[in-house]
Amino acid sequence: MGKLALHWKILIAMALGVIWSLISGAYGLNGFTTNWIDPFGTIFINILKFIAIPLVLFSIVTGVAGLGDPSQLGRIGAKTLGLYLITTVFSVSIGLLIVNIFVPGNNSNESTRISHRLEYEVWANSNNIEIKDGRNEMANSGEKELEEIRMKLQSDMDSDEYKTMSAKNSQKDASKKQGPLQPLVDMVPSNIVQALGNGKLMLQVIFFALFFGVAIIMMPKEKTASVLSFFSNMNEIFIKMVHMIMNFAPFFVFCLMAGVLAKSADTLSELMDVFVQLGFYALIVFGGLMVMLFGFYPLMLKVFGVKIGYREFFRGISPAQFLAFSTSSSAATLPVTIECVNKNLKVPEKVSDFVLPIGATVNMDGTSLYQAVAVIFLAQYHDVDLSMMQQLGIVATATLASIGAAAVPSAGLIMLMIVLDSIGLNPLWVAIVFPVDRILDMCRTVINVTSDATVSAIIAKSEKLMD
């Protein structure tokens, strides 16, 4: 086991978790699994959650401040950030479009669907989170069936939670009386310490980090050198913490898988239903990534007048793409990406050395698309009907959170918890999509690297630095 790569260890641990959940269900050991194995999976999620907020803060400040003097950056800096923003927003939008069209999280089994919904309602009310969609009112049309399932779940749920649920639902109308600019108001923190201590206020942390980073580059370097050094070093420390916890990921993943499946599926048929939905979800993510890879980026090159042939482009950056696929790290791939862009795409170093390192930090198209699909899938899986405003909120949060996504393996999973938390969904739901995360992580890293190379070629062409 010691010589196996980490992703193989994680895959083996996931398989063992599935096997244990089957044994647990067959021999009546689900109680043991829930009490003595599942808590370690919760510990794993909690560690990732407490790393997430400081990682985003330090990463964004370091990335923005690393742009240097804005007066010297001029057009190249503005074009780079503008193009990265365009590609990220487009990737999130593609993700939302395909997941709403194909609805991979929709469960045809009515009892299972309502059971998942009730679990969400109980979690929301136990955490004082307002249920913002209208699905709780479906009881009007299926009162008998709902009541039967409520009775089945009653042994696991405190009846006081249902009273709280009813009381909160009666206050929905009052909570809806907010102005159209309320989401904009909510982005600006009145107390940054409070925002840092609350995962649901991640947009406020991102706003502060962007504002702080811009302030740094607006000041003389001699006055900000020590501050920038502090943030850069802290960013490296938290990335190191991610590496450290991922070394123990196989054990935690086993506990996480065993616990989640033991609680969500008592029989083999129910377990197979879960994996069928996961397979459908993975195909949706993969399809969206392929649209970006073979459709959107070559189209961008043509639109901006970059005269690189379709085959020439992919042949030129293929070494970086294969390395990105195998390492799942944009940062680890960066030296190869720079070499491919310089030698094969003929982008001059003065452009690539500026555009590509920024892209490895702030441009995460694949991660953004994956987050959009995963959040809607998990909402569909738990029968939560997200409004258009909430989905637009996902676009904003996923776009901004991708700026803080560390260019290391599985960092997208941490960002996914942030996006879930920001719209009032349970961050622990990441355990459901964890079994297929590794292969999707490899695929979305290829998209991230391809996007960086595309933007660097467009910038070079626009500056007339490329033949």
C-alpha positions in Angstrom: 0.0 0.0 0.0 2.9 2.3 0.8 4.0 2.5 -2.9 0.5 3.1 -4.3 -0.5 6.5 -5.5 -2.9 8.4 -3.2 -5.8 8.2 -5.7 -5.5 4.4 -5.9 -5.6 4.2 -2.1 -8.7 6.4 -2.0 -10.4 4.3 -4.7 -9.6 1.1 -2.7 -10.9 2.8 0.5 -14.1 3.7 -1.3 -14.6 0.2 -2.5 -14.0 -1.2 1.0 -16.5 1.3 2.3 -19.1 0.1 -0.1 -18.3 -3.5 0.8 -18.6 -2.8 4.5 -21.9 -1.0 4.0 -23.3 -4.1 2.3 -22.0 -6.3 5.1 -23.4 -3.8 7.7 -26.8 -3.8 6.1 -26.9 -7.6 5.7 -25.9 -8.4 9.3 -27.7 -5.6 11.1 -24.5 -3.6 11.9 -25.8 -0.3 10.6 -26.1 1.0 14.2 -22.4 0.1 14.9 -21.4 1.7 11.6 -23.3 4.9 12.4 -22.0 5.2 15.9 -18.3 4.0 15.6 -17.3 4.5 12.0 -19.3 7.4 10.5 -18.0 10.0 13.1 -14.5 9.8 11.6 -16.0 10.8 8.2 -17.6 13.8 9.9 -14.2 14.7 11.4 -12.7 14.6 7.9 -15.4 17.0 6.6 -15.0 19.3 9.6 -11.2 19.5 9.0 -11.8 20.5 5.4 -14.4 23.0 6.4 -12.1 24.8 8.9 -9.3 24.9 6.3 -11.6 26.3 3.6 -12.3 29.9 4.8 -8.6 30.8 5.6 -7.5 29.1 2.4 -9.8 31.2 0.4 -8.9 34.4 2.2 -5.1 33.9 1.9 -5.2 32.5 -1.6 -7.3 35.4 -3.0 -5.3 38.1 -1.3 -2.0 36.5 -2.5 -3.3 36.1 -6.1 -4.7 39.6 -6.4 -1.7 41.2 -4.7 0.6 39.2 -6.9 -0.6 41.1 -10.0 1.8 43.9 -9.0 1.6 47.6 -9.7 -1.7 48.1 -11.7 -0.3 51.1 -13.5 2.4 48.9 -15.0 0.1 46.0 -15.7 -2.1 48.1 -18.0 -4.0 46.4 -20.7 -2.6 42.9 -20.3 -3.8 42.7 -16.7 -7.3 44.0 -17.5 -7.6 41.7 -20.5 -6.4 38.7 -18.5 -8.8 39.1 -15.6 -11.6 40.0 -18.0 -11.1 36.8 -20.1 -10.7 34.6 -17.1 -14.0 36.0 -15.7 -15.8 35.4 -19.0 -14.6 31.8 -19.2 -15.5 31.1 -15.6 -19.0 32.5 -15.8 -19.6 30.6 -19.1 -18.5 27.3 -17.5 -20.8 27.8 -14.5 -23.6 28.7 -16.8 -23.0 25.6 -19.0 -23.0 23.5 -15.8 -26.3 25.0 -14.6 -27.9 24.5 -18.1 -27.1 20.9 -18.5 -27.9 19.9 -14.9 -31.3 21.5 -15.2 -32.0 19.9 -18.5 -31.0 16.3 -17.6 -31.9 16.5 -13.9 -29.5 13.7 -12.8 -30.5 14.0 -9.1 -34.2 13.3 -9.7 -35.3 10.1 -7.9 -38.2 8.1 -9.5 -38.9 6.3 -6.2 -41.4 8.5 -4.5 -40.8 7.2 -1.0 -37.0 7.6 -1.3 -37.4 11.1 -2.7 -39.7 12.3 0.1 -37.4 10.6 2.7 -34.4 12.5 1.4 -36.5 15.7 1.5 -37.5 15.2 5.1 -33.9 14.6 6.1 -33.0 17.9 4.5 -35.9 19.7 6.3 -34.9 18.3 9.7 -31.2 19.2 9.1 -32.2 22.8 8.0 -34.4 23.4 11.0 -31.9 21.9 13.5 -29.3 24.3 12.1 -31.7 27.3 12.1 -31.6 27.6 8.3 -34.7 28.9 6.6 -36.2 26.5 4.0 -36.5 28.9 1.0 -38.2 26.8 -1.6 -41.8 25.8 -1.7 -41.5 22.0 -1.7 -42.4 21.8 2.0 -45.9 22.7 0.8 -46.2 19.5 -1.2 -47.8 18.0 1.9 -51.0 19.4 0.6 -51.1 17.0 -2.3 -49.6 13.9 -0.6 -50.6 14.2 3.0 -51.1 10.5 3.7 -47.9 9.3 2.0 -45.9 12.1 3.7 -47.4 11.2 7.1 -46.5 7.5 6.7 -42.9 8.4 5.9 -42.7 10.9 8.8 -43.8 8.1 11.1 -41.1 5.8 9.8 -38.5 8.5 10.4 -39.9 9.5 13.7 -37.7 7.2 15.7 -34.6 9.0 14.3 -36.0 12.6 14.6 -37.0 14.8 17.4 -40.6 15.8 17.2 -39.7 19.3 18.4 -37.9 19.7 15.1 -41.1 19.3 13.2 -42.8 21.9 15.4 -39.9 24.3 14.6 -40.3 23.4 10.9 -43.9 24.3 10.9 -43.3 27.6 12.8 -40.6 28.6 10.3 -42.7 27.8 7.3 -45.4 30.0 8.6 -42.9 32.9 8.6 -41.9 32.5 4.9 -44.0 35.4 3.6 -42.3 37.8 6.0 -38.8 36.6 5.0 -39.6 37.2 1.3 -40.1 40.9 1.8 -36.6 41.9 0.7 -35.5 44.4 -1.9 -34.1 43.4 -5.3 -30.6 44.6 -4.3 -30.5 42.6 -1.0 -28.1 40.0 -2.5 -25.7 42.8 -3.2 -26.1 44.2 0.3 -25.4 40.7 1.7 -22.1 40.5 -0.1 -20.6 43.4 1.8 -19.6 42.5 5.4 -20.4 44.7 8.3 -18.2 42.7 10.6 -15.3 40.8 8.9 -14.6 38.7 12.1 -18.2 37.5 12.0 -17.9 36.7 8.3 -14.7 34.7 8.9 -16.5 32.7 11.6 -19.5 31.8 9.5 -19.3 29.5 6.5 -22.6 30.9 5.2 -21.0 34.3 4.7 -18.3 33.2 2.3 -19.2 35.8 -0.3 -18.4 38.4 2.3 -15.0 36.9 3.0 -14.3 36.8 -0.8 -15.4 40.5 -1.1 -13.0 41.4 1.8 -10.1 39.4 0.3 -10.5 41.1 -3.1 -10.8 44.5 -1.6 -7.8 43.9 0.7 -5.7 42.6 -2.3 -6.5 45.6 -4.4 -5.6 47.9 -1.6 -2.2 46.2 -1.3 -1.3 46.7 -5.0 -2.4 50.3 -4.7 0.3 51.0 -2.1 4.1 51.3 -2.4 5.7 47.9 -2.4 8.1 48.8 0.5 5.1 49.3 2.8 3.3 46.1 1.8 6.2 43.7 1.4 5.9 42.2 4.9 2.1 42.0 4.7 2.2 40.2 1.3 4.9 37.9 2.6 2.7 37.0 5.6 -0.3 36.2 3.4 1.8 34.3 0.9 3.4 32.2 3.6 0.0 31.6 5.3 -1.4 30.5 2.0 1.4 27.9 1.6 0.8 26.7 5.2 -2.9 26.0 4.5 -2.1 24.3 1.2 0.3 22.1 3.2 -2.5 21.4 5.6 -4.6 20.2 2.7 -1.8 17.9 1.6 -1.4 16.6 5.2 -5.1 15.7 5.6 -5.2 14.1 2.1 -2.4 11.7 3.3 -5.0 10.3 5.7 -7.8 10.6 3.2 -8.1 6.8 2.5 -9.0 6.0 6.1 -11.4 8.9 6.4 -13.0 8.1 3.0 -13.6 4.5 4.1 -15.4 5.8 7.2 -17.3 8.5 5.2 -18.5 6.0 2.5 -19.5 3.3 5.0 -21.4 5.8 7.1 -23.2 7.6 4.3 -24.3 4.4 2.6 -25.3 2.7 5.8 -27.6 5.6 6.6 -29.0 6.1 3.1 -29.4 2.6 1.8 -30.5 -0.5 3.8 -30.7 -2.9 0.9 -28.6 -3.8 -2.2 -31.3 -2.4 -4.5 -31.3 1.0 -2.8 -27.5 1.0 -2.9 -27.6 0.4 -6.6 -30.0 3.2 -7.1 -27.5 5.6 -5.4 -24.7 4.4 -7.8 -26.9 4.7 -10.9 -27.6 8.3 -10.0 -23.9 9.0 -9.3 -23.1 7.5 -12.7 -25.6 9.8 -14.4 -24.2 12.8 -12.4 -20.6 11.9 -13.5 -21.7 11.7 -17.1 -23.4 15.1 -16.9 -20.2 16.7 -15.5 -18.0 14.9 -18.0 -20.3 16.0 -20.9 -20.2 19.6 -19.8 -16.4 19.5 -19.5 -16.1 18.1 -23.0 -18.3 20.9 -24.4 -15.8 23.4 -22.8 -12.7 21.5 -24.0 -13.6 20.7 -27.7 -16.2 23.4 -28.3 -15.8 26.6 -26.3 -12.0 27.1 -26.2 -11.4 26.5 -30.0 -14.4 28.8 -30.6 -12.8 31.5 -28.4 -9.6 31.3 -30.4 -11.4 31.8 -33.7 -13.6 34.6 -32.3 -10.5 36.5 -31.2 -8.6 35.9 -34.4 -5.9 33.5 -33.1 -4.7 31.6 -36.1 -4.0 28.3 -34.5 -5.5 25.2 -36.1 -7.7 22.8 -34.2 -5.3 19.9 -34.2 -2.3 22.2 -33.8 -3.8 23.7 -30.6 -4.5 20.3 -28.9 -1.3 18.8 -30.2 0.7 21.7 -28.8 -0.8 21.6 -25.3 -1.4 17.9 -25.0 1.7 17.3 -22.8 0.3 19.7 -20.2 -3.1 18.2 -20.5 -1.9 14.7 -19.8 0.2 15.8 -16.9 -2.8 17.8 -15.5 -5.0 14.6 -15.9 -2.4 12.5 -14.0 -1.6 15.0 -11.2 -5.0 16.7 -10.8 -3.0 19.9 -10.0 -2.8 23.1 -12.1 0.2 24.2 -10.0 2.2 21.0 -10.5 1.5 21.3 -14.3 2.4 25.0 -14.5 6.0 24.6 -15.7 5.0 22.2 -18.5 2.1 24.5 -19.4 4.4 27.4 -19.8 6.8 25.4 -21.9 4.0 24.1 -24.2 2.5 27.6 -24.7 6.0 29.1 -25.4 7.3 26.5 -27.8 4.3 25.0 -29.4 1.8 27.9 -29.5 4.5 30.5 -30.0 3.3 32.7 -27.1 6.1 35.0 -25.9 7.4 34.6 -22.4 6.5 38.1 -21.3 2.8 37.1 -21.8 2.9 33.5 -20.6 5.0 34.2 -17.5 2.3 36.7 -16.4 -0.9 35.1 -17.6 -0.4 31.4 -16.8 0.7 31.8 -13.1 -2.4 33.9 -12.5 -4.5 31.4 -14.3 -3.2 28.6 -12.1 -4.4 30.6 -9.1 -7.7 32.2 -10.1 -8.9 30.5 -13.3 -10.7 27.3 -12.5 -13.3 26.7 -15.3 -13.5 23.0 -14.8 -13.9 23.4 -11.0 -16.6 26.0 -11.5 -18.6 23.9 -13.9 -18.3 20.9 -11.5 -19.5 22.9 -8.5 -22.5 24.2 -10.4 -23.6 20.7 -11.5 -22.8 19.1 -8.1 -24.8 21.7 -6.1 -27.9 21.4 -8.3 -27.5 17.6 -8.4 -27.4 17.4 -4.6 -30.3 19.7 -4.3 -32.3 17.6 -6.7 -31.2 14.4 -4.9 -32.8 15.9 -1.7 -35.8 17.2 -3.5 -34.8 20.9 -2.9 -36.2 23.2 -5.6 -33.7 26.1 -5.9 -35.1 29.3 -7.2 -33.6 31.2 -10.1 -32.1 33.8 -7.7 -30.5 31.0 -5.7 -29.0 29.5 -8.9 -27.7 32.9 -9.9 -26.2 33.0 -6.4 -24.4 29.8 -7.3 -22.9 31.5 -10.4 -21.6 34.3 -8.2 -20.3 32.1 -5.4 -18.8 29.5 -7.6 -17.1 32.1 -9.8 -15.6 34.0 -6.9 -14.8 30.9 -4.9 -12.9 29.5 -7.9 -10.5 32.4 -7.5 -9.6 31.0 -4.1 -9.5 27.3 -5.2 -6.0 26.1 -4.4 -4.3 24.5 -7.5 -3.9 21.2 -5.7 -5.8 17.9 -5.9 -9.3 17.8 -4.4 -9.3 21.5 -3.6 -12.6 21.7 -5.6 -14.2 19.5 -2.9 -13.5 22.2 -0.3 -14.9 24.9 -2.5 -18.0 22.8 -3.1 -18.7 22.8 0.6 -18.4 26.6 0.6 -21.0 26.9 -2.2 -23.4 24.4 -0.5 -23.1 26.3 2.8 -23.6 29.7 1.1 -27.1 28.8 -0.2 -28.2 27.0 3.0 -27.6 23.3 2.0 -25.8 20.7 4.0 -22.0 20.7 3.4 -21.9 17.1 4.5 -23.6 16.2 1.2 -20.2 16.2 -0.5 -19.9 12.7 0.8 -22.5 11.6 -1.7 -20.4 12.8 -4.7 -17.1 11.8 -3.2 -16.9 8.3 -4.8 -16.6 9.8 -8.3 -14.7 13.0 -7.3 -11.2 11.7 -8.1 -11.8 10.9 -11.8 -13.8 14.1 -12.2 -11.0 16.1 -10.5 -8.6 14.7 -13.1 -10.9 15.8 -15.9 -11.6 19.3 -14.6 -7.9 20.0 -14.1 -7.4 19.4 -17.9 -10.1 22.0 -18.5 -8.4 24.5 -16.1 -5.0 24.1 -17.9 -6.6 24.3 -21.4 -8.4 27.5 -20.4 -5.1 29.1 -19.2 -3.4 28.2 -22.5 -6.3 29.6 -24.5 -6.4 32.9 -22.7 -2.6 33.3 -23.0 -2.8 32.9 -26.7 -5.6 35.4 -27.0 -3.8 37.9 -24.9 -0.6 37.5 -27.1 -2.6 37.9 -30.3 -4.4 41.0 -29.0 -1.1 42.6 -28.0 0.3 41.8 -31.5 3.0 39.7 -29.9 2.2 36.5 -31.7 2.7 35.6 -35.4 
